[in-house]
Amino acid sequence: MYKLLIRPLLFCFDPEKVHYFTFSALRVINKIPIVSSIFNSFYQFEDKRLEREVFGLKFKNPVGLAAGFDKDAKLYKELSNLGFGFIEIGTLTPKAQDGNPKKRLFRLQEDSGIINRMGFNNGGVLEAVERLKKNNGHVLIGGNIGKNKVTPNENATDDYVICFNALYDYVDYFVVNVSSPNTPGLRELQDREPLTKLLQALQDLNNQKTVTLSLSKGKPILLKIAPDLTNEQLLDIIAIVNDTKIAGVIATNTTLSRDGLQSVNKIEAGGLSGKPLTKRSTEVIRFLAEKSNHAFPIIGVGGIHTAEDAIEKLNAGASLVQLYTGFIYEGPQLIKDINKKILQLQ
């Protein structure tokens, strides 16, 4: 129904406006008990065999929603009802910011892709925290954190620390985003020296909290990387993960590449996601897994539009997968399809 009726209608309108309309529609649906029950039962698919324990957390299934869809933690409960095993919010920054000027979101229908140059638009981390206080552990939440656009790179660690402290009691894991192409200079933080410094600062803070709060362990910290890194840079990532002892990696963010695209919107600046990223993101996952000897968990994201795409990433070395553009193009049925396929292959 989604691909035949709903998607063609939604795709007639501006992508960003449709995004906010969809949020409103999901919120309304979930407030009507009978409609909500019918809607959710159609997409929910649960089986104990789908449960995964990764970096010390138990996921009810290995299919999550990637960051960028629910930036401000406004709809994590409703989205979880569609069958996701976990929801990643953000990217959040210390202070609210509008992001880049509109228009900044573009469909590439001929390529089943999306280009965005949103620029970390969000209401600020403290606003999101107020919403997360209502979670009560119902939804497994990842907190994707970044720096404000006006913060120079030499002070970037301060921004990440602010977000880390604010979210610590309300998310299950953290994701350090230094790989978005839409904040000027941000990807420079992927270089070995500044990245090691940033991750070590967060890991040190993490370790301090386990002592001061009398915890058995800290929160898992993951690094989200770009698909455009060279093999040499990926080897650096492996070394940095080993040195800082963070929990794992999310591979990958959006790409700056425009190779092989057909759509007229390919000329737009920003990060490309969707099917054009399928092969490269899987290559990065496989490289990291093999070269590290599977030393750390990887969450695979990028170009998952079918159950087979997800299986390829899991077979390449991913422990979990996330959807974003595939969720927009294929609809919530994709979540169930992936989970069913995983069970068939067990």
C-alpha positions, 0 to 999 in steps of 0.5 A: 500500500505504501509504495502504490498509494502513499509514496506517490502522493507524498513524493508530489511535495517538497521533501522537507515539508513531507517529512514534518507532515509525516511526523504529524500524521504518525502522531495523530494515528498513535493517539487513536487507539483502534487505528493505532493498534491496527496500524502497528500490528500490521508492521510489528514483528517480534520473535525472541530469535531476533534479539541481539546483544551488542556492546552490552545492550540487548536489542529486540531486533537488529534493525534500527532507525538511523540518525537524522530522521528524528533529530529532536526525539519528537517521535521515537515512541511512535517510530519504534511501534513500526518495528524498529529494534532501536532508534537513533536521535540527533544529530544534537548540538549544545545550542539550537541552530536552524541549519543551512538555508532551505531548500536543502533536501532533494529526492533523486528518484531515478537513483532511489537516493536523497541529497541533504545539506540540512546542517545539524538543524535541531532544537538543542540538546536540552530540548531533546532531553525533556522529551527523552525523560518520558521514555522510561526505558521503553525504547532503546535510544542512541544519542548522535551528537555533534558540534554547533556550526559556529564552534571552531574545530579547536573547541569542538570537544567542548561541544561534544562533552556538553551533549554527552553530559546532558544526554548521559542519563537518557540514552543507551549509547552515544554516536560521535558524528564527525562525518557529516559533509554539511557542517564546514570543516567537520570532516577534518575532525576525522583526521587521526590526531583530532579524532583520537583527542576527541574520542579519548576525552569522551571515553575518559569522561565516560570512565569518570561517570562509572566511578562517580555514579557507581556504575558497573560500566559506562555508556557505549560510544560509537564513531560514525564515519564517512564512506569517502575515507581511503583504506589508509584512513580506515586503518587509522580508524581501526587503530583509533578505536583500539587506542581509545577503546570505544565500543564500535563504529557506524559505517557509513554516513552520506557520501560526496560522490556523485558517480553514476547518478542519473537524476538532475538533482545530482548537481545539488551540494550535500551528502548523498544517501540511498541506493547509490551508497549500497555497495560502498558502505558494504565495502567499508563494513567488510574492510573494517571487519576483516582488517580489525579481525572483527575486534569491535561491533559495526552498525551498517547503514547506507543503501539498504532498500531490500532485505537482501541489502541488509543481509549483505551488510550483516554478512560483511561484518555488521552486527546491526543495521540502520535504515534511513533513505530505504525507509523513506522509499520502501516504507515500514514494511521493509523493517518486517521484511528484513527481520523475516529474512534474518529468521529464514536464514538462521 
